[in-house]
Amino acid sequence: MRILITNDDGINAPGLEIIKAIAEEIAGPDGEVWTVAPAFEQSGVGHCISYTHPTMIAKLSDRRYAAEGSPADCVIAGLYDVMADNRPDLVLSGVNRGNNSAENTLYSGTIGAAMEAALQGIPAIALSQFYGPDNRDTENPFEAAAVHGAKVVRSILSSDLPEREDYRLFYNVNFPPVVASDVKGVKVVAQGFRHDVKFSAEPHHSPSGRKFLWIKGGPQHMPTAEGTDAWANVDGYISVTPMRADLTAHDLLSTLKSHVES
């Protein structure tokens, strides 16, 4: 198996080494793992692509490249340049430093990379490590992902779910904020929503008097509804959420038609 890995924390992020080890285990001794990751941190860029300016790419070593662009750019670079002659069988994105559960999913460059791979017709899984008081100050905060990651990826790949020809599936995996031995198991859940948790802006002034805004996130351990991702993570479970890039509110199409098309 040929696997392309990327992330949004950047080419030197420790989580990239974790996902490389996971990918090497999945690929096996006869497989290949290729890296195309952002040259600099790209957290929070979502599914952004560098449409209006070129992206510089540099080969750092065998099968390891850095691109001055977003995670989605890195996937495109991998498919159309680095691995153009023999495309990957799988794209793994992460392991992100911090959770991409609930509304974080919508902002995440880690998710954006997996989404782009799915739009390109390549199976893709995004992996993120929830941080909390039980793991963030340990020797390896990514331990839960490192120990359980390959098994979860294998189980997803073996599920063989039916695919569509348009918006293909990709998967969002979040590891709980605990050490590996305290992981309770895996739950397949929906994307959650943290009520009263929103991004905000905090103004600051530089010594020269210029005004700057720092974007701030909300508390991450707020519970989401039962059966959703952050609810499972906070309770010690790995969450797996199947996703598609189709943003249509299908449940409201017929209702809206009755008002708009009449």
C-alpha positions in Angstrom: 0.0 0.0 0.0 1.1 3.5 -0.8 0.2 6.1 1.8 0.4 9.9 1.6 0.6 11.7 5.0 0.1 15.3 5.8 -1.0 17.6 8.6 -1.8 21.2 9.5 0.7 21.6 12.4 3.7 21.7 10.0 6.5 19.5 8.7 8.3 19.5 12.0 5.3 18.8 14.3 5.7 15.8 16.6 2.2 14.5 15.6 3.5 14.0 12.0 6.0 11.5 13.4 3.2 9.6 15.1 1.1 9.4 12.0 4.2 8.3 10.0 4.6 5.4 12.4 0.9 4.5 12.0 1.2 4.7 8.2 4.3 2.5 8.1 2.5 -0.1 10.1 -0.5 0.0 7.8 1.6 0.1 4.6 3.6 -2.9 5.7 7.2 -3.9 4.7 6.4 -3.8 1.0 4.5 -0.5 1.2 5.5 3.2 0.9 4.9 6.2 3.0 5.2 9.6 1.4 5.1 12.9 3.3 3.9 16.2 1.9 3.3 18.6 4.8 3.0 22.4 5.2 6.4 24.2 5.6 4.8 26.2 8.4 1.9 25.7 10.8 -1.5 26.0 9.0 -3.9 25.3 11.9 -7.4 26.7 11.4 -7.2 27.1 7.6 -9.9 24.5 7.0 -10.2 23.4 3.3 -8.4 26.5 2.0 -6.4 26.2 -1.2 -3.8 28.6 -2.6 -5.8 29.5 -5.7 -4.4 32.9 -6.3 -0.7 32.4 -5.9 1.8 29.6 -6.5 2.9 27.1 -3.9 6.6 26.4 -3.5 7.5 22.8 -2.7 10.9 21.5 -1.6 12.2 17.9 -1.3 13.7 17.5 2.2 14.7 13.8 1.9 13.5 10.6 0.3 9.7 10.7 0.1 9.6 13.8 2.3 8.4 17.1 1.0 7.4 20.5 2.5 5.0 22.8 0.7 4.4 26.5 1.4 0.7 26.1 1.4 -2.3 24.7 3.2 -3.0 21.0 4.0 -5.3 20.8 1.1 -2.6 22.2 -1.1 -0.3 19.5 0.2 -2.7 16.8 -0.9 -3.0 18.3 -4.3 0.8 18.6 -4.5 1.1 15.0 -3.6 -1.4 13.8 -6.1 -0.4 15.9 -9.1 3.3 16.3 -8.6 5.1 14.3 -5.9 3.2 11.0 -6.5 1.7 11.9 -9.9 3.1 8.7 -11.6 1.6 6.4 -9.0 -1.1 7.9 -6.8 -1.5 6.8 -3.1 -4.0 4.3 -2.0 -4.7 6.2 1.2 -4.3 9.7 2.7 -3.7 10.1 6.4 -3.9 13.5 7.9 -2.6 14.4 11.4 -2.0 13.5 14.1 -3.3 16.9 15.1 -2.2 18.6 18.3 -5.6 19.1 19.9 -9.1 17.8 19.1 -11.0 18.2 15.9 -14.4 17.3 17.4 -17.6 19.1 17.2 -17.4 22.6 15.6 -13.6 22.4 15.5 -14.1 20.1 12.5 -15.3 23.1 10.4 -12.1 25.1 10.9 -9.5 22.3 10.9 -6.8 22.1 8.2 -6.4 18.4 9.3 -9.9 17.8 8.2 -9.4 20.0 5.1 -6.7 17.7 3.9 -8.8 14.6 4.3 -11.8 16.3 2.6 -9.6 17.3 -0.4 -8.4 13.7 -0.7 -12.0 12.4 -0.7 -12.9 15.0 -3.4 -10.0 13.6 -5.5 -11.4 10.1 -5.1 -8.7 8.9 -2.6 -9.7 7.2 0.8 -8.8 9.5 3.6 -8.7 9.6 7.4 -8.0 12.5 9.7 -6.6 11.8 13.1 -6.4 14.2 16.1 -5.3 13.9 19.7 -7.5 15.5 22.3 -5.4 17.4 25.0 -6.4 17.6 28.6 -5.0 17.5 32.2 -4.5 13.7 32.0 -2.2 13.7 29.0 -0.9 17.1 28.0 2.0 17.1 30.5 3.0 13.5 30.0 6.2 12.5 28.2 4.2 11.7 25.1 0.8 13.5 24.9 0.1 11.5 21.6 0.4 8.2 23.3 -3.3 7.2 22.9 -3.0 7.9 19.1 0.3 6.2 18.9 -0.9 3.0 20.6 -4.4 2.7 19.2 -4.0 4.5 15.8 -3.1 1.7 13.5 -5.9 -0.6 14.8 -8.5 2.1 14.3 -7.3 2.8 10.8 -7.4 -0.9 9.9 -10.9 -1.3 11.3 -12.1 1.7 9.2 -10.4 0.4 6.0 -11.9 -3.1 6.6 -15.5 -1.7 7.0 -15.9 -1.6 3.2 -18.8 0.8 3.3 -20.6 1.5 0.0 -19.3 4.5 -1.8 -20.8 7.2 -4.0 -19.5 8.6 -7.2 -19.9 12.2 -6.1 -19.0 13.2 -2.5 -17.0 10.3 -1.2 -16.6 9.4 2.4 -13.7 10.5 4.6 -13.3 9.8 8.3 -12.7 12.0 11.4 -11.0 10.2 14.2 -10.3 11.8 17.6 -8.4 10.2 20.4 -9.4 11.0 24.0 -7.4 13.2 26.4 -6.1 10.2 28.4 -3.0 8.0 28.4 -3.2 4.9 26.2 -4.0 2.5 28.9 -7.1 4.5 30.0 -8.7 4.5 26.5 -12.1 2.7 27.0 -12.7 1.7 23.4 -14.0 3.1 20.1 -17.4 4.7 19.4 -18.8 5.5 16.0 -20.6 8.8 16.5 -22.0 11.9 14.8 -20.3 15.3 14.8 -21.3 17.2 18.0 -21.9 20.8 18.9 -20.6 22.6 21.9 -23.2 25.0 23.1 -22.0 28.5 24.1 -18.5 27.7 22.8 -17.4 30.0 20.0 -14.3 31.6 18.6 -13.9 35.2 19.6 -11.4 38.1 19.2 -9.4 39.8 22.0 -7.9 43.2 21.1 -4.3 44.1 22.1 -2.2 47.2 21.4 1.5 47.0 20.4 4.1 49.4 22.0 3.7 51.6 18.9 0.0 51.9 19.6 -1.2 49.7 16.7 -4.2 47.5 17.4 -4.1 43.7 16.9 -6.7 41.0 17.5 -5.9 37.6 18.9 -8.5 35.0 17.9 -9.5 32.9 20.9 -11.1 29.5 21.2 -13.6 28.4 23.8 -13.4 25.7 26.5 -12.8 22.3 24.8 -14.1 20.0 27.5 -17.7 21.2 27.3 -20.0 18.2 26.8 -21.8 17.6 23.5 -24.9 15.6 23.0 -24.8 11.8 23.8 -23.8 9.9 20.7 -21.5 12.6 19.4 -17.7 13.0 19.1 -16.7 15.3 22.0 -19.1 13.4 24.3 -17.3 10.2 23.5 -13.8 11.8 23.8 -14.4 13.4 27.2 -15.7 10.0 28.4 -12.4 8.3 27.4 -13.4 6.8 24.0 -11.9 7.2 20.5 -14.5 8.7 18.2 -14.9 7.8 14.6 -17.2 9.9 12.4 -17.9 9.2 8.7 -18.2 12.4 6.8 -18.9 13.9 3.3 -18.3 17.3 1.9 -21.9 17.8 0.9 -23.2 20.7 3.0 -26.8 20.4 1.8 -29.4 20.3 4.6 -31.2 17.4 3.0 -33.8 17.1 5.8 -35.2 20.6 4.9 -35.2 20.5 1.1 -38.9 19.5 0.7 -40.0 22.0 3.4 -38.1 24.8 1.7 -39.5 23.9 -1.7 -43.0 24.3 -0.4 -42.3 27.9 0.6 -39.9 29.0 -2.2 -41.2 27.1 -5.3 -44.9 27.7 -4.8 
